[in-house]
């Protein structure tokens, strides 16, 4: 591709030219071509997707819906009312999005600009850093402890100190269960952090797999708390991109005027409503995945070069000892088994394995034992 003239390059926002690209996971059709394998032979355990997919009632609702030629409801009233009943939260506090990623982007666009900053707690989900940098904001890291717990005293010290040279820190991003460690943020830690002069964004993408309840109702008591949820994981409709946020009521008028009018498409809405009508069936799928997570964790402990981290999500992080994690990932990939590889600070020589169906676990374990 030819380079544009410098006078055109200079029209770009300067911080965009320095932005580090986010690397997404590839879909089945791309992987199938690259590996030379049919999709049915690929064990995809690299993106924390629900291997069971949506419940049958979702496909039925999508097939029966007759109004795809009509624009969606920009207020998403039916979906918000259904979510309110599910969460036991007034619909006035709820805003659906084109995946929770859109809501992260909206929050960063609302609060951040050059001279502002976020508090990030790596290793964690990479979109917090990406979205903040997209607005020209700074990212101030307070790394997690070796056990992947949040360094609450470190965050408190950072936000309470006076430093005129530092960016104005406005957003604190937390994930519980954390991705990629699967660790839970205790209630006491969250309460301590909510006492700080900052907006706290709690990402609960994996909360259905935890042994603890959602903190969505806390938003009614804390005007500086936002809780983000998704249909991608437990409900198994990641490809339709449907998430939602529970926001303090004072913030919603700004979000409503700021978001795109038709940000959530009709198909996602139909699938979300069908999922909410049959929550008990989704919970049964979640129970199967939690049971498989425990079986996988016990089995991984028996692999000599793996040190799995106890997880409250639908994946297990493993530190690889005595061999190269990148080479292990590549060897598994050659066998049609995909896992996530990390080489970031706090995740040196690590892989993350999504929880799959029992037969997928069996193939993974067979390969790992063969490579031991």
GUDREN-751342 format. One record per residue (C-alpha): residue number from 1; x, y, z; residue in one letter. Coordinates in steps of 0.5 Angstrom, whole numbers, plus 500, padded with zeros to 3 digits. Last residue first. Layout:
BEGIN
<NUM, <X, Y, Z>, "a">
...
END
This chain:
BEGIN
<372, <510, 432, 558>, "x">
<371, <508, 432, 550>, "x">
<370, <503, 426, 550>, "x">
<369, <500, 428, 557>, "x">
<368, <498, 435, 554>, "x">
<367, <495, 432, 548>, "x">
<366, <491, 427, 552>, "x">
<365, <489, 433, 556>, "x">
<364, <487, 437, 551>, "x">
<363, <483, 432, 547>, "x">
<362, <479, 430, 554>, "x">
<361, <478, 437, 555>, "x">
<360, <474, 437, 548>, "x">
<359, <470, 431, 550>, "x">
<358, <468, 434, 556>, "x">
<357, <466, 441, 553>, "x">
<356, <470, 447, 554>, "x">
<355, <473, 451, 559>, "x">
<354, <478, 456, 556>, "x">
<353, <485, 455, 557>, "x">
<352, <490, 461, 559>, "x">
<351, <497, 460, 557>, "x">
<350, <503, 463, 561>, "x">
<349, <511, 464, 560>, "x">
<348, <511, 471, 563>, "x">
<347, <504, 473, 565>, "x">
<346, <506, 478, 571>, "x">
<345, <509, 483, 565>, "x">
<344, <506, 480, 559>, "x">
<343, <508, 474, 555>, "x">
<342, <502, 471, 554>, "x">
<341, <499, 465, 550>, "x">
<340, <492, 463, 549>, "x">
<339, <490, 456, 547>, "x">
<338, <488, 453, 541>, "x">
<337, <488, 445, 540>, "x">
<336, <488, 443, 532>, "x">
<335, <494, 438, 533>, "x">
<334, <499, 444, 530>, "x">
<333, <495, 449, 535>, "x">
<332, <498, 444, 541>, "x">
<331, <505, 445, 538>, "x">
<330, <504, 452, 537>, "x">
<329, <502, 453, 544>, "x">
<328, <507, 449, 547>, "x">
<327, <512, 453, 543>, "x">
<326, <510, 459, 546>, "x">
<325, <510, 457, 553>, "x">
<324, <517, 455, 553>, "x">
<323, <519, 449, 558>, "x">
<322, <521, 448, 565>, "x">
<321, <515, 451, 568>, "x">
<320, <509, 454, 564>, "x">
<319, <504, 458, 569>, "x">
<318, <497, 456, 567>, "x">
<317, <491, 461, 567>, "x">
<316, <484, 457, 567>, "x">
<315, <478, 459, 564>, "x">
<314, <470, 459, 565>, "x">
<313, <471, 464, 571>, "x">
<312, <472, 463, 578>, "x">
<311, <479, 460, 577>, "x">
<310, <484, 457, 581>, "x">
<309, <491, 458, 578>, "x">
<308, <494, 452, 574>, "x">
<307, <501, 451, 575>, "x">
<306, <503, 447, 569>, "x">
<305, <510, 443, 567>, "x">
<304, <508, 436, 571>, "x">
<303, <501, 436, 568>, "x">
<302, <497, 433, 574>, "x">
<301, <495, 440, 576>, "x">
<300, <492, 440, 570>, "x">
<299, <487, 434, 571>, "x">
<298, <485, 437, 577>, "x">
<297, <483, 444, 574>, "x">
<296, <480, 441, 568>, "x">
<295, <475, 437, 573>, "x">
<294, <474, 443, 576>, "x">
<293, <472, 447, 570>, "x">
<292, <468, 441, 567>, "x">
<291, <463, 442, 574>, "x">
<290, <463, 450, 572>, "x">
<289, <462, 449, 565>, "x">
<288, <456, 444, 567>, "x">
<287, <453, 449, 572>, "x">
<286, <453, 454, 567>, "x">
<285, <449, 450, 562>, "x">
<284, <444, 449, 567>, "x">
<283, <444, 456, 569>, "x">
<282, <443, 458, 561>, "x">
<281, <437, 453, 562>, "x">
<280, <434, 457, 568>, "x">
<279, <435, 464, 565>, "x">
<278, <430, 462, 560>, "x">
<277, <426, 468, 558>, "x">
<276, <432, 472, 559>, "x">
<275, <435, 468, 554>, "x">
<274, <430, 469, 549>, "x">
<273, <430, 477, 550>, "x">
<272, <437, 477, 549>, "x">
<271, <437, 473, 542>, "x">
<270, <431, 478, 540>, "x">
<269, <435, 484, 542>, "x">
<268, <442, 481, 539>, "x">
<267, <438, 480, 532>, "x">
<266, <435, 487, 532>, "x">
<265, <441, 491, 533>, "x">
<264, <444, 495, 539>, "x">
<263, <447, 501, 537>, "x">
<262, <441, 504, 534>, "x">
<261, <441, 511, 536>, "x">
<260, <449, 512, 537>, "x">
<259, <451, 513, 544>, "x">
<258, <452, 520, 547>, "x">
<257, <445, 523, 548>, "x">
<256, <443, 517, 552>, "x">
<255, <450, 516, 556>, "x">
<254, <449, 523, 558>, "x">
<253, <442, 522, 561>, "x">
<252, <445, 516, 564>, "x">
<251, <450, 519, 569>, "x">
<250, <446, 521, 574>, "x">
<249, <442, 515, 575>, "x">
<248, <448, 511, 577>, "x">
<247, <450, 506, 571>, "x">
<246, <448, 498, 570>, "x">
<245, <451, 496, 564>, "x">
<244, <449, 492, 558>, "x">
<243, <452, 487, 553>, "x">
<242, <450, 484, 546>, "x">
<241, <455, 483, 541>, "x">
<240, <451, 477, 536>, "x">
<239, <457, 473, 536>, "x">
<238, <458, 473, 543>, "x">
<237, <452, 469, 544>, "x">
<236, <453, 464, 549>, "x">
<235, <449, 466, 554>, "x">
<234, <454, 465, 560>, "x">
<233, <459, 468, 556>, "x">
<232, <457, 473, 551>, "x">
<231, <451, 476, 554>, "x">
<230, <455, 481, 558>, "x">
<229, <455, 485, 564>, "x">
<228, <458, 492, 566>, "x">
<227, <458, 495, 573>, "x">
<226, <459, 502, 574>, "x">
<225, <460, 505, 581>, "x">
<224, <461, 512, 583>, "x">
<223, <454, 514, 585>, "x">
<222, <454, 508, 590>, "x">
<221, <448, 505, 593>, "x">
<220, <444, 504, 587>, "x">
<219, <450, 501, 584>, "x">
<218, <451, 496, 589>, "x">
<217, <445, 492, 586>, "x">
<216, <450, 490, 580>, "x">
<215, <455, 487, 585>, "x">
<214, <454, 480, 582>, "x">
<213, <453, 474, 587>, "x">
<212, <459, 470, 589>, "x">
<211, <461, 463, 587>, "x">
<210, <463, 465, 580>, "x">
<209, <461, 462, 573>, "x">
<208, <456, 468, 572>, "x">
<207, <460, 473, 574>, "x">
<206, <465, 472, 568>, "x">
<205, <463, 479, 564>, "x">
<204, <463, 482, 571>, "x">
<203, <467, 489, 569>, "x">
<202, <467, 494, 575>, "x">
<201, <468, 501, 573>, "x">
<200, <470, 505, 579>, "x">
<199, <469, 513, 578>, "x">
<198, <474, 516, 582>, "x">
<197, <475, 520, 589>, "x">
<196, <476, 514, 593>, "x">
<195, <471, 511, 598>, "x">
<194, <469, 506, 592>, "x">
<193, <476, 503, 593>, "x">
<192, <475, 501, 600>, "x">
<191, <468, 498, 598>, "x">
<190, <471, 494, 593>, "x">
<189, <476, 491, 597>, "x">
<188, <471, 489, 603>, "x">
<187, <467, 485, 597>, "x">
<186, <473, 481, 595>, "x">
<185, <475, 482, 588>, "x">
<184, <475, 474, 585>, "x">
<183, <481, 471, 581>, "x">
<182, <480, 468, 574>, "x">
<181, <487, 470, 572>, "x">
<180, <486, 472, 565>, "x">
<179, <481, 476, 566>, "x">
<178, <479, 478, 573>, "x">
<177, <473, 475, 576>, "x">
<176, <471, 480, 577>, "x">
<175, <475, 486, 573>, "x">
<174, <477, 493, 575>, "x">
<173, <478, 499, 572>, "x">
<172, <479, 505, 576>, "x">
<171, <477, 512, 572>, "x">
<170, <478, 519, 573>, "x">
<169, <486, 520, 574>, "x">
<168, <488, 527, 572>, "x">
<167, <495, 526, 569>, "x">
<166, <501, 527, 574>, "x">
<165, <505, 533, 574>, "x">
<164, <501, 536, 580>, "x">
<163, <502, 530, 584>, "x">
<162, <498, 530, 591>, "x">
<161, <497, 523, 593>, "x">
<160, <491, 520, 595>, "x">
<159, <489, 517, 588>, "x">
<158, <496, 513, 588>, "x">
<157, <496, 511, 596>, "x">
<156, <489, 508, 595>, "x">
<155, <491, 504, 589>, "x">
<154, <497, 501, 592>, "x">
<153, <493, 500, 598>, "x">
<152, <488, 496, 594>, "x">
<151, <493, 492, 590>, "x">
<150, <488, 487, 587>, "x">
<149, <489, 480, 587>, "x">
<148, <493, 476, 582>, "x">
<147, <497, 472, 587>, "x">
<146, <503, 475, 585>, "x">
<145, <500, 482, 587>, "x">
<144, <497, 486, 581>, "x">
<143, <500, 492, 578>, "x">
<142, <498, 499, 579>, "x">
<141, <498, 501, 572>, "x">
<140, <497, 509, 570>, "x">
<139, <494, 509, 563>, "x">
<138, <494, 516, 560>, "x">
<137, <489, 519, 556>, "x">
<136, <489, 520, 548>, "x">
<135, <482, 518, 547>, "x">
<134, <484, 512, 544>, "x">
<133, <489, 511, 549>, "x">
<132, <484, 510, 554>, "x">
<131, <480, 505, 550>, "x">
<130, <486, 501, 549>, "x">
<129, <488, 500, 556>, "x">
<128, <481, 498, 558>, "x">
<127, <481, 493, 552>, "x">
<126, <487, 489, 555>, "x">
<125, <483, 485, 560>, "x">
<124, <488, 484, 566>, "x">
<123, <495, 483, 568>, "x">
<122, <495, 489, 570>, "x">
<121, <491, 493, 574>, "x">
<120, <489, 500, 571>, "x">
<119, <488, 507, 573>, "x">
<118, <486, 511, 568>, "x">
<117, <488, 518, 566>, "x">
<116, <487, 525, 564>, "x">
<115, <491, 530, 560>, "x">
<114, <489, 529, 553>, "x">
<113, <481, 526, 554>, "x">
<112, <477, 522, 558>, "x">
<111, <470, 522, 562>, "x">
<110, <465, 521, 556>, "x">
<109, <470, 518, 551>, "x">
<108, <472, 513, 556>, "x">
<107, <465, 511, 558>, "x">
<106, <463, 510, 551>, "x">
<105, <469, 506, 549>, "x">
<104, <467, 501, 555>, "x">
<103, <460, 501, 553>, "x">
<102, <462, 499, 546>, "x">
<101, <466, 493, 549>, "x">
<100, <460, 491, 553>, "x">
<99, <457, 488, 547>, "x">
<98, <454, 493, 542>, "x">
<97, <450, 496, 548>, "x">
<96, <445, 496, 553>, "x">
<95, <443, 501, 558>, "x">
<94, <441, 500, 565>, "x">
<93, <439, 504, 571>, "x">
<92, <432, 507, 569>, "x">
<91, <431, 499, 568>, "x">
<90, <430, 499, 576>, "x">
<89, <435, 493, 579>, "x">
<88, <433, 486, 581>, "x">
<87, <438, 484, 576>, "x">
<86, <433, 479, 572>, "x">
<85, <427, 484, 573>, "x">
<84, <431, 490, 570>, "x">
<83, <434, 486, 565>, "x">
<82, <427, 484, 562>, "x">
<81, <425, 492, 563>, "x">
<80, <431, 494, 559>, "x">
<79, <430, 489, 554>, "x">
<78, <423, 491, 553>, "x">
<77, <425, 499, 553>, "x">
<76, <431, 498, 548>, "x">
<75, <431, 506, 548>, "x">
<74, <433, 506, 540>, "x">
<73, <428, 501, 539>, "x">
<72, <431, 497, 533>, "x">
<71, <430, 499, 525>, "x">
<70, <425, 495, 521>, "x">
<69, <427, 490, 516>, "x">
<68, <428, 485, 521>, "x">
<67, <421, 485, 523>, "x">
<66, <419, 478, 522>, "x">
<65, <422, 474, 528>, "x">
<64, <421, 467, 528>, "x">
<63, <427, 464, 526>, "x">
<62, <431, 469, 531>, "x">
<61, <426, 466, 537>, "x">
<60, <427, 459, 535>, "x">
<59, <435, 460, 535>, "x">
<58, <435, 463, 542>, "x">
<57, <430, 458, 544>, "x">
<56, <435, 453, 543>, "x">
<55, <440, 455, 548>, "x">
<54, <446, 459, 545>, "x">
<53, <453, 456, 544>, "x">
<52, <455, 450, 548>, "x">
<51, <462, 452, 547>, "x">
<50, <461, 458, 551>, "x">
<49, <467, 463, 549>, "x">
<48, <473, 464, 553>, "x">
<47, <477, 466, 547>, "x">
<46, <483, 461, 546>, "x">
<45, <480, 454, 548>, "x">
<44, <478, 452, 540>, "x">
<43, <478, 445, 539>, "x">
<42, <479, 444, 532>, "x">
<41, <476, 438, 528>, "x">
<40, <469, 440, 527>, "x">
<39, <472, 447, 524>, "x">
<38, <475, 443, 518>, "x">
<37, <483, 443, 518>, "x">
<36, <488, 446, 514>, "x">
<35, <491, 450, 520>, "x">
<34, <490, 457, 517>, "x">
<33, <484, 456, 513>, "x">
<32, <480, 453, 519>, "x">
<31, <483, 458, 523>, "x">
<30, <480, 464, 519>, "x">
<29, <473, 460, 519>, "x">
<28, <473, 459, 526>, "x">
<27, <474, 466, 528>, "x">
<26, <481, 469, 530>, "x">
<25, <482, 472, 537>, "x">
<24, <483, 480, 537>, "x">
<23, <490, 483, 538>, "x">
<22, <489, 491, 540>, "x">
<21, <493, 495, 536>, "x">
<20, <498, 500, 540>, "x">
<19, <497, 507, 539>, "x">
<18, <502, 512, 537>, "x">
<17, <499, 515, 530>, "x">
<16, <492, 515, 534>, "x">
<15, <496, 520, 539>, "x">
<14, <497, 525, 534>, "x">
<13, <490, 526, 531>, "x">
<12, <491, 525, 524>, "x">
<11, <491, 531, 519>, "x">
<10, <499, 531, 519>, "x">
<9, <498, 524, 515>, "x">
<8, <495, 528, 510>, "x">
<7, <500, 533, 509>, "x">
<6, <505, 528, 510>, "x">
<5, <503, 525, 503>, "x">
<4, <499, 518, 504>, "x">
<3, <504, 512, 504>, "x">
<2, <503, 507, 498>, "x">
<1, <500, 500, 500>, "x">
END
